[in-house]
Amino acid sequence: GLCPALQRKVDLFLNGTTEEYVQYLKQFNENRDVLDNAANIKKCSDRTLTEEDKAQATSLINKITASRTC
């Protein structure tokens, strides 16, 4: 499975707001350039990914998390 920190990051990236995602990342990196870049990537993915895309990605993550071999 995924470690809890990575699983939370992926969940916020796919389903959270840009503000929630960046706030979470601040726990691990306070570099303004890194956070600004993360916000830009999140905004781009929110504009580009459909709800179906996000649902499929979430389903994949859930399968990885549930798998005993991952």
Predicted model as a PDB file, atoms N, CA, C, CB and O in Angstrom, pLDDT in the B-factor column:
MODEL        1                                                                  
ATOM      1  N   GLY A   1       0.805  -1.187   0.000  1.00 72.00           N  
ATOM      2  CA  GLY A   1       0.000   0.000   0.000  1.00 72.00           C  
ATOM      3  C   GLY A   1       0.850   1.254   0.000  1.00 72.00           C  
ATOM      4  O   GLY A   1       2.075   1.195  -0.107  1.00 72.00           O  
ATOM      5  N   LEU A   2       0.198   2.358   0.119  1.00 78.00           N  
ATOM      6  CA  LEU A   2       0.869   3.655   0.180  1.00 78.00           C  
ATOM      7  C   LEU A   2       1.025   4.075   1.632  1.00 78.00           C  
ATOM      8  CB  LEU A   2       0.083   4.728  -0.617  1.00 78.00           C  
ATOM      9  O   LEU A   2       0.182   3.759   2.472  1.00 78.00           O  
ATOM     10  N   CYS A   3       2.090   4.776   1.918  1.00 84.00           N  
ATOM     11  CA  CYS A   3       2.233   5.325   3.261  1.00 84.00           C  
ATOM     12  C   CYS A   3       1.150   6.384   3.456  1.00 84.00           C  
ATOM     13  CB  CYS A   3       3.667   5.927   3.484  1.00 84.00           C  
ATOM     14  O   CYS A   3       0.727   7.017   2.488  1.00 84.00           O  
ATOM     15  N   PRO A   4       0.699   6.583   4.687  1.00 85.00           N  
ATOM     16  CA  PRO A   4      -0.407   7.517   4.933  1.00 85.00           C  
ATOM     17  C   PRO A   4      -0.158   8.927   4.408  1.00 85.00           C  
ATOM     18  CB  PRO A   4      -0.682   7.588   6.402  1.00 85.00           C  
ATOM     19  O   PRO A   4      -1.078   9.558   3.887  1.00 85.00           O  
ATOM     20  N   ALA A   5       1.065   9.432   4.535  1.00 87.00           N  
ATOM     21  CA  ALA A   5       1.347  10.793   4.058  1.00 87.00           C  
ATOM     22  C   ALA A   5       1.173  10.901   2.548  1.00 87.00           C  
ATOM     23  CB  ALA A   5       2.769  11.211   4.447  1.00 87.00           C  
ATOM     24  O   ALA A   5       0.618  11.883   2.053  1.00 87.00           O  
ATOM     25  N   LEU A   6       1.638   9.909   1.825  1.00 89.00           N  
ATOM     26  CA  LEU A   6       1.499   9.928   0.365  1.00 89.00           C  
ATOM     27  C   LEU A   6       0.041   9.736  -0.041  1.00 89.00           C  
ATOM     28  CB  LEU A   6       2.376   8.833  -0.277  1.00 89.00           C  
ATOM     29  O   LEU A   6      -0.439  10.384  -0.971  1.00 89.00           O  
ATOM     30  N   GLN A   7      -0.657   8.855   0.653  1.00 89.00           N  
ATOM     31  CA  GLN A   7      -2.063   8.637   0.339  1.00 89.00           C  
ATOM     32  C   GLN A   7      -2.865   9.921   0.549  1.00 89.00           C  
ATOM     33  CB  GLN A   7      -2.637   7.500   1.202  1.00 89.00           C  
ATOM     34  O   GLN A   7      -3.728  10.250  -0.264  1.00 89.00           O  
ATOM     35  N   ARG A   8      -2.587  10.644   1.629  1.00 93.00           N  
ATOM     36  CA  ARG A   8      -3.283  11.910   1.896  1.00 93.00           C  
ATOM     37  C   ARG A   8      -2.956  12.940   0.820  1.00 93.00           C  
ATOM     38  CB  ARG A   8      -2.901  12.456   3.287  1.00 93.00           C  
ATOM     39  O   ARG A   8      -3.833  13.671   0.360  1.00 93.00           O  
ATOM     40  N   LYS A   9      -1.683  12.990   0.424  1.00 94.00           N  
ATOM     41  CA  LYS A   9      -1.261  13.939  -0.613  1.00 94.00           C  
ATOM     42  C   LYS A   9      -1.997  13.668  -1.922  1.00 94.00           C  
ATOM     43  CB  LYS A   9       0.264  13.859  -0.836  1.00 94.00           C  
ATOM     44  O   LYS A   9      -2.489  14.597  -2.562  1.00 94.00           O  
ATOM     45  N   VAL A  10      -2.073  12.422  -2.314  1.00 93.00           N  
ATOM     46  CA  VAL A  10      -2.753  12.061  -3.558  1.00 93.00           C  
ATOM     47  C   VAL A  10      -4.241  12.382  -3.454  1.00 93.00           C  
ATOM     48  CB  VAL A  10      -2.545  10.562  -3.882  1.00 93.00           C  
ATOM     49  O   VAL A  10      -4.832  12.903  -4.399  1.00 93.00           O  
ATOM     50  N   ASP A  11      -4.851  12.070  -2.303  1.00 93.00           N  
ATOM     51  CA  ASP A  11      -6.273  12.354  -2.125  1.00 93.00           C  
ATOM     52  C   ASP A  11      -6.550  13.851  -2.239  1.00 93.00           C  
ATOM     53  CB  ASP A  11      -6.757  11.829  -0.767  1.00 93.00           C  
ATOM     54  O   ASP A  11      -7.498  14.262  -2.909  1.00 93.00           O  
ATOM     55  N   LEU A  12      -5.726  14.659  -1.587  1.00 96.00           N  
ATOM     56  CA  LEU A  12      -5.917  16.110  -1.677  1.00 96.00           C  
ATOM     57  C   LEU A  12      -5.655  16.624  -3.089  1.00 96.00           C  
ATOM     58  CB  LEU A  12      -5.000  16.827  -0.686  1.00 96.00           C  
ATOM     59  O   LEU A  12      -6.335  17.540  -3.552  1.00 96.00           O  
ATOM     60  N   PHE A  13      -4.688  16.046  -3.765  1.00 96.00           N  
ATOM     61  CA  PHE A  13      -4.395  16.475  -5.133  1.00 96.00           C  
ATOM     62  C   PHE A  13      -5.581  16.200  -6.046  1.00 96.00           C  
ATOM     63  CB  PHE A  13      -3.141  15.766  -5.666  1.00 96.00           C  
ATOM     64  O   PHE A  13      -5.941  17.038  -6.872  1.00 96.00           O  
ATOM     65  N   LEU A  14      -6.184  15.033  -5.899  1.00 95.00           N  
ATOM     66  CA  LEU A  14      -7.288  14.659  -6.781  1.00 95.00           C  
ATOM     67  C   LEU A  14      -8.621  15.264  -6.359  1.00 95.00           C  
ATOM     68  CB  LEU A  14      -7.413  13.163  -6.832  1.00 95.00           C  
ATOM     69  O   LEU A  14      -9.438  15.617  -7.209  1.00 95.00           O  
ATOM     70  N   ASN A  15      -8.846  15.385  -5.057  1.00 94.00           N  
ATOM     71  CA  ASN A  15     -10.180  15.726  -4.580  1.00 94.00           C  
ATOM     72  C   ASN A  15     -10.267  16.993  -3.736  1.00 94.00           C  
ATOM     73  CB  ASN A  15     -10.706  14.603  -3.799  1.00 94.00           C  
ATOM     74  O   ASN A  15     -11.364  17.494  -3.491  1.00 94.00           O  
ATOM     75  N   GLY A  16      -9.133  17.514  -3.292  1.00 96.00           N  
ATOM     76  CA  GLY A  16      -9.155  18.697  -2.448  1.00 96.00           C  
ATOM     77  C   GLY A  16      -9.050  19.987  -3.249  1.00 96.00           C  
ATOM     78  O   GLY A  16      -8.918  19.977  -4.473  1.00 96.00           O  
ATOM     79  N   THR A  17      -9.111  21.085  -2.528  1.00 97.00           N  
ATOM     80  CA  THR A  17      -8.909  22.384  -3.164  1.00 97.00           C  
ATOM     81  C   THR A  17      -7.413  22.661  -3.277  1.00 97.00           C  
ATOM     82  CB  THR A  17      -9.621  23.514  -2.364  1.00 97.00           C  
ATOM     83  O   THR A  17      -6.593  21.984  -2.657  1.00 97.00           O  
ATOM     84  N   THR A  18      -7.081  23.644  -4.062  1.00 98.00           N  
ATOM     85  CA  THR A  18      -5.674  24.042  -4.171  1.00 98.00           C  
ATOM     86  C   THR A  18      -5.148  24.474  -2.806  1.00 98.00           C  
ATOM     87  CB  THR A  18      -5.503  25.186  -5.202  1.00 98.00           C  
ATOM     88  O   THR A  18      -4.022  24.144  -2.435  1.00 98.00           O  
ATOM     89  N   GLU A  19      -5.963  25.209  -2.068  1.00 98.00           N  
ATOM     90  CA  GLU A  19      -5.540  25.697  -0.748  1.00 98.00           C  
ATOM     91  C   GLU A  19      -5.291  24.539   0.215  1.00 98.00           C  
ATOM     92  CB  GLU A  19      -6.599  26.646  -0.163  1.00 98.00           C  
ATOM     93  O   GLU A  19      -4.307  24.553   0.955  1.00 98.00           O  
ATOM     94  N   GLU A  20      -6.165  23.544   0.215  1.00 98.00           N  
ATOM     95  CA  GLU A  20      -5.989  22.377   1.093  1.00 98.00           C  
ATOM     96  C   GLU A  20      -4.711  21.620   0.729  1.00 98.00           C  
ATOM     97  CB  GLU A  20      -7.214  21.433   0.999  1.00 98.00           C  
ATOM     98  O   GLU A  20      -3.950  21.204   1.602  1.00 98.00           O  
ATOM     99  N   TYR A  21      -4.492  21.450  -0.569  1.00 98.00           N  
ATOM    100  CA  TYR A  21      -3.315  20.722  -1.045  1.00 98.00           C  
ATOM    101  C   TYR A  21      -2.030  21.436  -0.639  1.00 98.00           C  
ATOM    102  CB  TYR A  21      -3.367  20.558  -2.569  1.00 98.00           C  
ATOM    103  O   TYR A  21      -1.120  20.807  -0.098  1.00 98.00           O  
ATOM    104  N   VAL A  22      -1.947  22.726  -0.890  1.00 98.00           N  
ATOM    105  CA  VAL A  22      -0.735  23.482  -0.568  1.00 98.00           C  
ATOM    106  C   VAL A  22      -0.525  23.537   0.944  1.00 98.00           C  
ATOM    107  CB  VAL A  22      -0.816  24.910  -1.150  1.00 98.00           C  
ATOM    108  O   VAL A  22       0.606  23.424   1.417  1.00 98.00           O  
ATOM    109  N   GLN A  23      -1.590  23.708   1.692  1.00 98.00           N  
ATOM    110  CA  GLN A  23      -1.475  23.737   3.153  1.00 98.00           C  
ATOM    111  C   GLN A  23      -0.894  22.422   3.666  1.00 98.00           C  
ATOM    112  CB  GLN A  23      -2.854  24.004   3.804  1.00 98.00           C  
ATOM    113  O   GLN A  23      -0.053  22.423   4.565  1.00 98.00           O  
ATOM    114  N   TYR A  24      -1.331  21.316   3.105  1.00 97.00           N  
ATOM    115  CA  TYR A  24      -0.806  20.010   3.494  1.00 97.00           C  
ATOM    116  C   TYR A  24       0.680  19.903   3.159  1.00 97.00           C  
ATOM    117  CB  TYR A  24      -1.590  18.887   2.798  1.00 97.00           C  
ATOM    118  O   TYR A  24       1.467  19.402   3.963  1.00 97.00           O  
ATOM    119  N   LEU A  25       1.058  20.370   1.984  1.00 97.00           N  
ATOM    120  CA  LEU A  25       2.457  20.287   1.565  1.00 97.00           C  
ATOM    121  C   LEU A  25       3.377  21.125   2.453  1.00 97.00           C  
ATOM    122  CB  LEU A  25       2.593  20.736   0.119  1.00 97.00           C  
ATOM    123  O   LEU A  25       4.555  20.802   2.605  1.00 97.00           O  
ATOM    124  N   LYS A  26       2.851  22.188   3.033  1.00 97.00           N  
ATOM    125  CA  LYS A  26       3.665  23.060   3.895  1.00 97.00           C  
ATOM    126  C   LYS A  26       4.263  22.312   5.082  1.00 97.00           C  
ATOM    127  CB  LYS A  26       2.826  24.222   4.401  1.00 97.00           C  
ATOM    128  O   LYS A  26       5.267  22.741   5.649  1.00 97.00           O  
ATOM    129  N   GLN A  27       3.648  21.199   5.454  1.00 95.00           N  
ATOM    130  CA  GLN A  27       4.193  20.387   6.547  1.00 95.00           C  
ATOM    131  C   GLN A  27       5.565  19.826   6.196  1.00 95.00           C  
ATOM    132  CB  GLN A  27       3.237  19.243   6.887  1.00 95.00           C  
ATOM    133  O   GLN A  27       6.391  19.575   7.073  1.00 95.00           O  
ATOM    134  N   PHE A  28       5.790  19.637   4.920  1.00 95.00           N  
ATOM    135  CA  PHE A  28       6.983  18.951   4.455  1.00 95.00           C  
ATOM    136  C   PHE A  28       7.978  19.870   3.759  1.00 95.00           C  
ATOM    137  CB  PHE A  28       6.596  17.850   3.531  1.00 95.00           C  
ATOM    138  O   PHE A  28       9.168  19.561   3.688  1.00 95.00           O  
ATOM    139  N   ASN A  29       7.496  20.996   3.245  1.00 96.00           N  
ATOM    140  CA  ASN A  29       8.376  21.909   2.508  1.00 96.00           C  
ATOM    141  C   ASN A  29       7.785  23.312   2.565  1.00 96.00           C  
ATOM    142  CB  ASN A  29       8.562  21.444   1.023  1.00 96.00           C  
ATOM    143  O   ASN A  29       6.654  23.536   2.133  1.00 96.00           O  
ATOM    144  N   GLU A  30       8.548  24.242   3.096  1.00 96.00           N  
ATOM    145  CA  GLU A  30       8.055  25.618   3.209  1.00 96.00           C  
ATOM    146  C   GLU A  30       8.636  26.552   2.149  1.00 96.00           C  
ATOM    147  CB  GLU A  30       8.373  26.162   4.579  1.00 96.00           C  
ATOM    148  O   GLU A  30       8.431  27.764   2.213  1.00 96.00           O  
ATOM    149  N   ASN A  31       9.349  26.003   1.189  1.00 97.00           N  
ATOM    150  CA  ASN A  31       9.940  26.807   0.135  1.00 97.00           C  
ATOM    151  C   ASN A  31       8.829  27.395  -0.735  1.00 97.00           C  
ATOM    152  CB  ASN A  31      10.924  25.963  -0.717  1.00 97.00           C  
ATOM    153  O   ASN A  31       8.055  26.650  -1.336  1.00 97.00           O  
ATOM    154  N   ARG A  32       8.745  28.715  -0.806  1.00 98.00           N  
ATOM    155  CA  ARG A  32       7.676  29.401  -1.524  1.00 98.00           C  
ATOM    156  C   ARG A  32       7.634  29.006  -2.997  1.00 98.00           C  
ATOM    157  CB  ARG A  32       7.847  30.904  -1.399  1.00 98.00           C  
ATOM    158  O   ARG A  32       6.552  28.834  -3.559  1.00 98.00           O  
ATOM    159  N   ASP A  33       8.805  28.861  -3.629  1.00 98.00           N  
ATOM    160  CA  ASP A  33       8.820  28.475  -5.049  1.00 98.00           C  
ATOM    161  C   ASP A  33       8.223  27.085  -5.253  1.00 98.00           C  
ATOM    162  CB  ASP A  33      10.256  28.513  -5.598  1.00 98.00           C  
ATOM    163  O   ASP A  33       7.477  26.860  -6.206  1.00 98.00           O  
ATOM    164  N   VAL A  34       8.547  26.170  -4.373  1.00 98.00           N  
ATOM    165  CA  VAL A  34       8.016  24.807  -4.460  1.00 98.00           C  
ATOM    166  C   VAL A  34       6.499  24.827  -4.270  1.00 98.00           C  
ATOM    167  CB  VAL A  34       8.685  23.886  -3.401  1.00 98.00           C  
ATOM    168  O   VAL A  34       5.767  24.174  -5.014  1.00 98.00           O  
ATOM    169  N   LEU A  35       6.033  25.575  -3.274  1.00 98.00           N  
ATOM    170  CA  LEU A  35       4.597  25.644  -2.996  1.00 98.00           C  
ATOM    171  C   LEU A  35       3.836  26.333  -4.127  1.00 98.00           C  
ATOM    172  CB  LEU A  35       4.350  26.381  -1.681  1.00 98.00           C  
ATOM    173  O   LEU A  35       2.737  25.909  -4.486  1.00 98.00           O  
ATOM    174  N   ASP A  36       4.411  27.381  -4.682  1.00 98.00           N  
ATOM    175  CA  ASP A  36       3.779  28.057  -5.821  1.00 98.00           C  
ATOM    176  C   ASP A  36       3.680  27.124  -7.021  1.00 98.00           C  
ATOM    177  CB  ASP A  36       4.566  29.321  -6.202  1.00 98.00           C  
ATOM    178  O   ASP A  36       2.663  27.098  -7.713  1.00 98.00           O  
ATOM    179  N   ASN A  37       4.738  26.360  -7.262  1.00 98.00           N  
ATOM    180  CA  ASN A  37       4.733  25.404  -8.369  1.00 98.00           C  
ATOM    181  C   ASN A  37       3.687  24.315  -8.128  1.00 98.00           C  
ATOM    182  CB  ASN A  37       6.133  24.775  -8.549  1.00 98.00           C  
ATOM    183  O   ASN A  37       2.968  23.926  -9.049  1.00 98.00           O  
ATOM    184  N   ALA A  38       3.605  23.830  -6.902  1.00 98.00           N  
ATOM    185  CA  ALA A  38       2.603  22.815  -6.572  1.00 98.00           C  
ATOM    186  C   ALA A  38       1.195  23.358  -6.792  1.00 98.00           C  
ATOM    187  CB  ALA A  38       2.770  22.345  -5.116  1.00 98.00           C  
ATOM    188  O   ALA A  38       0.330  22.656  -7.315  1.00 98.00           O  
ATOM    189  N   ALA A  39       0.966  24.601  -6.394  1.00 98.00           N  
ATOM    190  CA  ALA A  39      -0.348  25.226  -6.592  1.00 98.00           C  
ATOM    191  C   ALA A  39      -0.666  25.339  -8.085  1.00 98.00           C  
ATOM    192  CB  ALA A  39      -0.393  26.627  -5.926  1.00 98.00           C  
ATOM    193  O   ALA A  39      -1.796  25.082  -8.498  1.00 98.00           O  
ATOM    194  N   ASN A  40       0.312  25.717  -8.882  1.00 98.00           N  
ATOM    195  CA  ASN A  40       0.096  25.835 -10.329  1.00 98.00           C  
ATOM    196  C   ASN A  40      -0.223  24.488 -10.961  1.00 98.00           C  
ATOM    197  CB  ASN A  40       1.325  26.442 -11.001  1.00 98.00           C  
ATOM    198  O   ASN A  40      -1.103  24.392 -11.817  1.00 98.00           O  
ATOM    199  N   ILE A  41       0.488  23.454 -10.543  1.00 98.00           N  
ATOM    200  CA  ILE A  41       0.226  22.110 -11.078  1.00 98.00           C  
ATOM    201  C   ILE A  41      -1.168  21.639 -10.661  1.00 98.00           C  
ATOM    202  CB  ILE A  41       1.303  21.103 -10.587  1.00 98.00           C  
ATOM    203  O   ILE A  41      -1.889  21.046 -11.464  1.00 98.00           O  
ATOM    204  N   LYS A  42      -1.545  21.899  -9.421  1.00 98.00           N  
ATOM    205  CA  LYS A  42      -2.875  21.518  -8.932  1.00 98.00           C  
ATOM    206  C   LYS A  42      -3.963  22.244  -9.715  1.00 98.00           C  
ATOM    207  CB  LYS A  42      -3.010  21.825  -7.427  1.00 98.00           C  
ATOM    208  O   LYS A  42      -4.950  21.629 -10.119  1.00 98.00           O  
ATOM    209  N   LYS A  43      -3.795  23.536  -9.931  1.00 98.00           N  
ATOM    210  CA  LYS A  43      -4.792  24.307 -10.685  1.00 98.00           C  
ATOM    211  C   LYS A  43      -4.906  23.785 -12.116  1.00 98.00           C  
ATOM    212  CB  LYS A  43      -4.426  25.809 -10.694  1.00 98.00           C  
ATOM    213  O   LYS A  43      -6.004  23.682 -12.662  1.00 98.00           O  
ATOM    214  N   CYS A  44      -3.776  23.462 -12.709  1.00 97.00           N  
ATOM    215  CA  CYS A  44      -3.778  22.923 -14.074  1.00 97.00           C  
ATOM    216  C   CYS A  44      -4.509  21.584 -14.118  1.00 97.00           C  
ATOM    217  CB  CYS A  44      -2.333  22.759 -14.596  1.00 97.00           C  
ATOM    218  O   CYS A  44      -5.318  21.344 -15.015  1.00 97.00           O  
ATOM    219  N   SER A  45      -4.225  20.717 -13.156  1.00 96.00           N  
ATOM    220  CA  SER A  45      -4.905  19.415 -13.147  1.00 96.00           C  
ATOM    221  C   SER A  45      -6.399  19.578 -12.909  1.00 96.00           C  
ATOM    222  CB  SER A  45      -4.303  18.499 -12.072  1.00 96.00           C  
ATOM    223  O   SER A  45      -7.199  18.839 -13.483  1.00 96.00           O  
ATOM    224  N   ASP A  46      -6.786  20.534 -12.071  1.00 96.00           N  
ATOM    225  CA  ASP A  46      -8.210  20.769 -11.834  1.00 96.00           C  
ATOM    226  C   ASP A  46      -8.915  21.236 -13.107  1.00 96.00           C  
ATOM    227  CB  ASP A  46      -8.399  21.804 -10.719  1.00 96.00           C  
ATOM    228  O   ASP A  46     -10.074  20.894 -13.340  1.00 96.00           O  
ATOM    229  N   ARG A  47      -8.222  22.009 -13.918  1.00 97.00           N  
ATOM    230  CA  ARG A  47      -8.801  22.470 -15.191  1.00 97.00           C  
ATOM    231  C   ARG A  47      -8.839  21.357 -16.232  1.00 97.00           C  
ATOM    232  CB  ARG A  47      -8.003  23.657 -15.737  1.00 97.00           C  
ATOM    233  O   ARG A  47      -9.727  21.331 -17.084  1.00 97.00           O  
ATOM    234  N   THR A  48      -7.889  20.446 -16.166  1.00 97.00           N  
ATOM    235  CA  THR A  48      -7.698  19.455 -17.217  1.00 97.00           C  
ATOM    236  C   THR A  48      -8.403  18.130 -16.951  1.00 97.00           C  
ATOM    237  CB  THR A  48      -6.242  19.206 -17.404  1.00 97.00           C  
ATOM    238  O   THR A  48      -9.032  17.565 -17.846  1.00 97.00           O  
ATOM    239  N   LEU A  49      -8.296  17.637 -15.722  1.00 96.00           N  
ATOM    240  CA  LEU A  49      -8.863  16.334 -15.402  1.00 96.00           C  
ATOM    241  C   LEU A  49     -10.380  16.421 -15.253  1.00 96.00           C  
ATOM    242  CB  LEU A  49      -8.236  15.779 -14.121  1.00 96.00           C  
ATOM    243  O   LEU A  49     -10.905  17.345 -14.632  1.00 96.00           O  
ATOM    244  N   THR A  50     -11.062  15.456 -15.824  1.00 96.00           N  
ATOM    245  CA  THR A  50     -12.513  15.376 -15.645  1.00 96.00           C  
ATOM    246  C   THR A  50     -12.809  14.673 -14.324  1.00 96.00           C  
ATOM    247  CB  THR A  50     -13.189  14.626 -16.838  1.00 96.00           C  
ATOM    248  O   THR A  50     -11.920  14.094 -13.701  1.00 96.00           O  
ATOM    249  N   GLU A  51     -14.065  14.732 -13.912  1.00 94.00           N  
ATOM    250  CA  GLU A  51     -14.464  14.009 -12.704  1.00 94.00           C  
ATOM    251  C   GLU A  51     -14.257  12.508 -12.896  1.00 94.00           C  
ATOM    252  CB  GLU A  51     -15.940  14.308 -12.351  1.00 94.00           C  
ATOM    253  O   GLU A  51     -13.909  11.799 -11.952  1.00 94.00           O  
ATOM    254  N   GLU A  52     -14.470  12.031 -14.113  1.00 97.00           N  
ATOM    255  CA  GLU A  52     -14.237  10.616 -14.409  1.00 97.00           C  
ATOM    256  C   GLU A  52     -12.753  10.275 -14.278  1.00 97.00           C  
ATOM    257  CB  GLU A  52     -14.741  10.270 -15.826  1.00 97.00           C  
ATOM    258  O   GLU A  52     -12.409   9.230 -13.725  1.00 97.00           O  
ATOM    259  N   ASP A  53     -11.875  11.139 -14.778  1.00 96.00           N  
ATOM    260  CA  ASP A  53     -10.430  10.928 -14.635  1.00 96.00           C  
ATOM    261  C   ASP A  53     -10.049  10.818 -13.162  1.00 96.00           C  
ATOM    262  CB  ASP A  53      -9.644  12.077 -15.303  1.00 96.00           C  
ATOM    263  O   ASP A  53      -9.305   9.922 -12.765  1.00 96.00           O  
ATOM    264  N   LYS A  54     -10.570  11.739 -12.365  1.00 95.00           N  
ATOM    265  CA  LYS A  54     -10.259  11.750 -10.930  1.00 95.00           C  
ATOM    266  C   LYS A  54     -10.798  10.499 -10.245  1.00 95.00           C  
ATOM    267  CB  LYS A  54     -10.841  13.008 -10.262  1.00 95.00           C  
ATOM    268  O   LYS A  54     -10.135   9.930  -9.377  1.00 95.00           O  
ATOM    269  N   ALA A  55     -12.000  10.070 -10.633  1.00 95.00           N  
ATOM    270  CA  ALA A  55     -12.592   8.870 -10.044  1.00 95.00           C  
ATOM    271  C   ALA A  55     -11.769   7.628 -10.390  1.00 95.00           C  
ATOM    272  CB  ALA A  55     -14.042   8.697 -10.526  1.00 95.00           C  
ATOM    273  O   ALA A  55     -11.568   6.755  -9.546  1.00 95.00           O  
ATOM    274  N   GLN A  56     -11.297   7.554 -11.630  1.00 96.00           N  
ATOM    275  CA  GLN A  56     -10.479   6.410 -12.037  1.00 96.00           C  
ATOM    276  C   GLN A  56      -9.141   6.398 -11.306  1.00 96.00           C  
ATOM    277  CB  GLN A  56     -10.247   6.433 -13.550  1.00 96.00           C  
ATOM    278  O   GLN A  56      -8.671   5.337 -10.895  1.00 96.00           O  
ATOM    279  N   ALA A  57      -8.530   7.553 -11.142  1.00 95.00           N  
ATOM    280  CA  ALA A  57      -7.266   7.638 -10.413  1.00 95.00           C  
ATOM    281  C   ALA A  57      -7.468   7.267  -8.950  1.00 95.00           C  
ATOM    282  CB  ALA A  57      -6.669   9.051 -10.527  1.00 95.00           C  
ATOM    283  O   ALA A  57      -6.650   6.557  -8.365  1.00 95.00           O  
ATOM    284  N   THR A  58      -8.557   7.746  -8.363  1.00 92.00           N  
ATOM    285  CA  THR A  58      -8.864   7.412  -6.974  1.00 92.00           C  
ATOM    286  C   THR A  58      -9.098   5.911  -6.826  1.00 92.00           C  
ATOM    287  CB  THR A  58     -10.098   8.195  -6.488  1.00 92.00           C  
ATOM    288  O   THR A  58      -8.650   5.306  -5.852  1.00 92.00           O  
ATOM    289  N   SER A  59      -9.792   5.310  -7.781  1.00 94.00           N  
ATOM    290  CA  SER A  59     -10.036   3.870  -7.757  1.00 94.00           C  
ATOM    291  C   SER A  59      -8.719   3.095  -7.814  1.00 94.00           C  
ATOM    292  CB  SER A  59     -10.945   3.461  -8.927  1.00 94.00           C  
ATOM    293  O   SER A  59      -8.542   2.113  -7.093  1.00 94.00           O  
ATOM    294  N   LEU A  60      -7.808   3.532  -8.661  1.00 92.00           N  
ATOM    295  CA  LEU A  60      -6.493   2.884  -8.750  1.00 92.00           C  
ATOM    296  C   LEU A  60      -5.749   2.973  -7.425  1.00 92.00           C  
ATOM    297  CB  LEU A  60      -5.654   3.523  -9.867  1.00 92.00           C  
ATOM    298  O   LEU A  60      -5.186   1.983  -6.959  1.00 92.00           O  
ATOM    299  N   ILE A  61      -5.745   4.158  -6.816  1.00 90.00           N  
ATOM    300  CA  ILE A  61      -5.069   4.333  -5.529  1.00 90.00           C  
ATOM    301  C   ILE A  61      -5.697   3.422  -4.478  1.00 90.00           C  
ATOM    302  CB  ILE A  61      -5.136   5.810  -5.072  1.00 90.00           C  
ATOM    303  O   ILE A  61      -4.984   2.819  -3.676  1.00 90.00           O  
ATOM    304  N   ASN A  62      -7.010   3.318  -4.475  1.00 89.00           N  
ATOM    305  CA  ASN A  62      -7.694   2.455  -3.516  1.00 89.00           C  
ATOM    306  C   ASN A  62      -7.322   0.997  -3.719  1.00 89.00           C  
ATOM    307  CB  ASN A  62      -9.200   2.625  -3.630  1.00 89.00           C  
ATOM    308  O   ASN A  62      -7.171   0.255  -2.748  1.00 89.00           O  
ATOM    309  N   LYS A  63      -7.171   0.576  -4.974  1.00 90.00           N  
ATOM    310  CA  LYS A  63      -6.758  -0.808  -5.261  1.00 90.00           C  
ATOM    311  C   LYS A  63      -5.333  -1.052  -4.788  1.00 90.00           C  
ATOM    312  CB  LYS A  63      -6.872  -1.110  -6.771  1.00 90.00           C  
ATOM    313  O   LYS A  63      -5.039  -2.113  -4.236  1.00 90.00           O  
ATOM    314  N   ILE A  64      -4.449  -0.089  -4.995  1.00 86.00           N  
ATOM    315  CA  ILE A  64      -3.063  -0.225  -4.532  1.00 86.00           C  
ATOM    316  C   ILE A  64      -3.034  -0.303  -3.016  1.00 86.00           C  
ATOM    317  CB  ILE A  64      -2.192   0.955  -5.028  1.00 86.00           C  
ATOM    318  O   ILE A  64      -2.317  -1.123  -2.443  1.00 86.00           O  
ATOM    319  N   THR A  65      -3.810   0.547  -2.371  1.00 85.00           N  
ATOM    320  CA  THR A  65      -3.846   0.572  -0.919  1.00 85.00           C  
ATOM    321  C   THR A  65      -4.373  -0.746  -0.360  1.00 85.00           C  
ATOM    322  CB  THR A  65      -4.706   1.732  -0.433  1.00 85.00           C  
ATOM    323  O   THR A  65      -3.878  -1.228   0.659  1.00 85.00           O  
ATOM    324  N   ALA A  66      -5.364  -1.328  -1.014  1.00 86.00           N  
ATOM    325  CA  ALA A  66      -5.974  -2.553  -0.539  1.00 86.00           C  
ATOM    326  C   ALA A  66      -5.133  -3.794  -0.846  1.00 86.00           C  
ATOM    327  CB  ALA A  66      -7.337  -2.702  -1.145  1.00 86.00           C  
ATOM    328  O   ALA A  66      -5.329  -4.835  -0.220  1.00 86.00           O  
ATOM    329  N   SER A  67      -4.215  -3.703  -1.783  1.00 80.00           N  
ATOM    330  CA  SER A  67      -3.434  -4.846  -2.207  1.00 80.00           C  
ATOM    331  C   SER A  67      -2.389  -5.230  -1.153  1.00 80.00           C  
ATOM    332  CB  SER A  67      -2.757  -4.548  -3.540  1.00 80.00           C  
ATOM    333  O   SER A  67      -1.688  -4.371  -0.618  1.00 80.00           O  
ATOM    334  N   ARG A  68      -2.298  -6.488  -0.872  1.00 77.00           N  
ATOM    335  CA  ARG A  68      -1.288  -6.969   0.079  1.00 77.00           C  
ATOM    336  C   ARG A  68       0.089  -7.060  -0.569  1.00 77.00           C  
ATOM    337  CB  ARG A  68      -1.691  -8.339   0.638  1.00 77.00           C  
ATOM    338  O   ARG A  68       1.104  -7.117   0.126  1.00 77.00           O  
ATOM    339  N   THR A  69       0.126  -7.073  -1.902  1.00 73.00           N  
ATOM    340  CA  THR A  69       1.411  -7.221  -2.600  1.00 73.00           C  
ATOM    341  C   THR A  69       2.065  -5.880  -2.913  1.00 73.00           C  
ATOM    342  CB  THR A  69       1.215  -7.998  -3.889  1.00 73.00           C  
ATOM    343  O   THR A  69       3.223  -5.851  -3.330  1.00 73.00           O  
ATOM    344  N   CYS A  70       1.366  -4.789  -2.726  1.00 63.00           N  
ATOM    345  CA  CYS A  70       1.938  -3.468  -3.019  1.00 63.00           C  
ATOM    346  C   CYS A  70       2.446  -2.835  -1.733  1.00 63.00           C  
ATOM    347  CB  CYS A  70       0.890  -2.544  -3.700  1.00 63.00           C  
ATOM    348  O   CYS A  70       2.965  -1.719  -1.758  1.00 63.00           O  
TER     349      CYS A  70                                                      
ENDMDL                                                                          
END                                                                             
